[in-house]
Amino acid sequence: MFLLAPLLAQTQRGQLVARVVAVVNADVILFSQLQRKKSDIHSKKIKLAVEEEALKSNHSLLQLLINDKLLEQSIQSKGIEPSPEDVEMAFQDNLDRLKMNESQLVEGLKKEGSTIPEFKANIKRHMELRRLLGDDLSKKTVSEQDVLNFYRTNPHFFKQGQKYHLKQIFFATEDKLSVAREIVEKIKKGESFESLAQKHSEGQVDLGFMETDQMRDELLQQVSKLKKGEVSPVFKSNIGYHIIKIEDISTSTIVLSDDVKQKIRERLMQENMLNVQQSFIQKRREDSHIKILL
C-alpha cells in the first residue's frame, strides 16, 4: 500500500533521501531516478527526438521513465530473460561489427563516459525489447538511403566545436593603456589591425586557432561578443592588456565514415523501436494504474 501525499523515504535522522514522483502499478519511480535519467540523456552526443523532448521539463522526463517502467514490467510478466551466454554472444557480435577488441572498446566507451557492464546491459535490454515487441519490430528496416538522408538533413548533429583564429595587440603594463585605446580608435577609422600590431604589440600577434575550452574567461568573454573580422575593445587579463581580432571562425564537420554510418543506423533503429514501443505502451497505459506525484 502506498502513501500518496507526498511519499517520502527518510533516514533514522529524518533526512530526506528519496522522493517518490510516480506510482506505476506496483512500482515507484524516485526523484533520484529522474535526475539520473536526465544526466544520462545529457551525456549522449546524439540524442533521440523523444529524448530531446523529454529534457524540456521534469514532467516530460517522468513520462519517459513511466514508459520505461511499463516496458520493464511487461518484460518481467512475460518471463523474458536472455541468458548470460546469449548476451555474451551478442557482445562478441558487436565487437566483430565494430572491428574492435575488448580493450579498444573499453577505451572508446571511456571517452563517452560508459563502461563494458553498461554496454552489455544495453545489449540485454535491446534483446528483451526485441522479444517483447516481436513481429511488429521485425517489419521495420533501415536502408542505406535512410542513413544518407539523416546525415544530409541533420547537419547540426555532425558539427564539431568552433575554433577561432585570433590575432592580438598586447601590452604588458598599464602605462601603455592610452596607446592601446588610441589604436582601437585608429582601427575603427580603417587602419590595418595587422600593421598596427606589427608596430606596437609587445607580444605574439598571431595566436592561431583556439577552441573555447582553451581560452581564459576574460578572453572568452570578448570572443563571444565578436563576429569574424571584428575587433575587441582593450581588455585586461592577468598578464596585461589585449586587443583581439577574430581573423576566422572554423567549424569542422564529421565525415560520413563507416563508423558514423553505423551510429546513424543504430539511432534510426532505436527510433523504429520507439515507434513500435509507443503503440505497445499506449495499450499498457490503458490497463495500468499510474499516479503522478511530481
N, C-alpha and C positions, 0 to 999 in steps of 0.2 A: 504494500500500500504506500502511495507516495503522498508526501505533504506538498500541497500545491501553492503555498503562499508565504514567502518565496522559499524554495528548497535550498537549504544551506548545509554543508558539512563543516564541522568545526573540530579543532583540536581540543585537548583537555583544557588548554589555556583559553579557550573561547576565540582563538584567532581564526579568521576566515581562511580556509584552504581550498575550497571548491564551491562553485555556484552552479546549480543545475539550470540550464537555459531552455531545455526542451525534454519532454517525455515522449518516447516513441514506442508504443505498445508497452512491453515490459522492461524497456531500457531507457537510460537517461543520457543526455548529452551535456557535458560540463563546459563552463566558460573557458577553462584551460584548453579543452579540445578545440574550441572555436579559435582561440588565439594561435594554437599550433597549426591549424589548417591554414590560417591567414599567412603565417610565416612560410609555410611550405609552398604556397602558391606564389608569394612574392619572390621566392628564391628561384623560381623557374625562369629560364631565359626566354622560352617560347610558351605562352600560356594559351589554353583553350578559351574559346569565346565565352563559355559558361563560367570559366574561372575569372576572366576579366570582369564579367558582370557581377560575380559573387563578391569581388573586392570593393564594390561600390558602397556596401553597407553591411553591418553585422547581421541584419535581418536576412539579406540575400545570401550571405555566407552560411547562416544557420540552415537555410533551406537546402543548400548543397549537402551539409552534414546530415540532415534528416534523410535525404535521398540515399546517401551512403549507408546510413543505418538500416534503412528498409531493404537495401540490397544485401547487406550483411545478414540480416535476419532471414531473408529468403534462402540464401546460400546454406545457412545452418539448418533451416527447417527441411531442406531437401537432402541434407546429408552429403553435400558436395565437399569433398576433401581430397585434393590432389596429393598423391603420395610423395614423400621426400625424393624417391627415385625419379618420379615424373618431373618434379621441379628441377632436380639436378640435370636431367636430360635436356630440359628446355633451356637451362642456364648454359650448358655446353653448346647448344644450337645457337644461342645468342652470341657466344664468343666466336664461333665459326663465322656467323654472319657479319660480325663487326671486324673480323680478321684481327683479333687480339688474343693474347694470352691473359691469364688472370691478373698477373702483375700489371700489365698495361691497362687493364680495365680499372684496377684499383686506383692507379694514378689519374685516369680520366675522370672517375667518379669523385675523387678528392677535389678536383678543380670545380666540380659542380656542387660540392658540399654534401655528397652522398657516400654510401658505403656498399660493400658487397651484400651484407644481410638485407639492406633496404632494397637493393636491386633484385634480389631473389624474392623478397616479399611482394614486389610489384609483379614479378613473373607469376607467382602463385595467385595473386589477385586476378590477373588477366585470365589465367586458366579457369578460375572459378566462375568469372563472369561469362566466359565463352560457353561453359557447360550450362550455366543458368539460362542464358538467352537463346542458346540453341540455333535452330534453323533460321530464325529471323536475322541473326547476325551474319550467318554464312552467306546470305544474299547480298551483303554489302561488300563491294570491292573498291580498291584504289588503283587507278591506272597511271601509267607514266604521264599521260596528258594532265591528269588531275594534279600530279606533283608539279609539273611545269606551270600550270595555271595558278597554283597557290604562290609559287615563287614570284611570278610576274605581277600578281595583283596585291601582294602584301610586302612591298619593298621595305616598309618600316621595320619588319622583323629581321631584316638582313643588313641593317646599317650598324656599323660598329661606332665606337665613341669618336667624337670630333677631335681633331688635332688643329692647333693654332700655330701658324708660322709667325713668330713675334720678332720685332726689332725694337730696340730701345735707345734712348739717350739717357745716360746715367751720370749723376753727380754724387760724390761720396759725402760731401759736407753741406751744412745748411747755408754757408756763406755764398753758395752758388745758386740759391733758390731764386733770386731775382733774375739771374741769367736764364734759368730754366723756364721761368714764366714768360720771358721775352721770346724765347724760342717757340713756345706754344703759339704765341700771337703771330710770329712770322710764318709758321706752318699754316695757320688759319688764313693768312693772306696769300698763300700759294707757294711759299718757298719749299724747296725739296727737303723732306724729312731726312733722306739719306745724306745729302751734302751737309746739313746742319749736324747730323750725328757724327759724321767723319771729322768735322771741325771741332766739336765741343765735347763729345761723350768721353767720360773718364773710365769707361768700362767697355765690355764686349757689346757690339751693336747688334749683330745678327744672333738671336738666341735659338734659331732653328724651330722645328716643330715641337710643341709641348702639348700633352694631354692635360685635362683639367685636374686630374689627381696628382699631377706633378707640380702644380702651382701653389704657392703660398696664398693665404687668404686675401691679402691686400692686392696681389696680382690678379687672382681670380675675380675679385670684386670689380676690377676695372675691365677685364676681358669680357665679362658677362654683359657689360653695357655697350660694347662696341661691335660694329659690323666690319666686314672686310674693307680695308683701306682707311678706316677711321683711326684717329689718334686720341689718346687719353689726355686729361689734364695732368699736371705734375702731381705725383702722389709719393708718400713716404713709405719705406719699408725699414726693416731692422738694420739694413746695410747702407741706406742712403736714399736718394731721390730719383724717381724714374719718370720718363715719358715713354709710353708704349704705343707702337703702331701694329695693327693686325695686318700683316702682309698677305696672308692667305688662310683659308679655312678648308680643311680636308676631312671628308667623311668617307671612310673606306667601306666597301660593300663585300659581304661574304660571298665567295664564289660558289656556284651550284655544283659542288663536288658530289661524289657518290655518298659520302658521309652526310652531307646536308640533305641530299635527296632522301636518304633513309630516315632522317629525323622528321622531314616533312611527311613522308609516308606514314610514319608512326603517329604523327599528330592527326592526320586525316583518318587513319584507322580508329584512333581514340574518339574522334568526333562522330564517326559512324556508330561506334559502340554507344556513345552517349545518346544518339538519336533513338537507338533501339531501347536503351535503358529508360529514356523518358516515357516511352509508351508503356513499358513494364511497370515503372514506378507509379505512373498515374493510376493504374489499376490497383496497385498495392495501397496507395493513399486512401482510396475509396473504402477499403476494407480495414483500415488501421485506426488506432486511437493515437492522435497526435495533439500534444498540448505545448504551446509556445509560452515560455516564461521569461523571455528576453525583454 
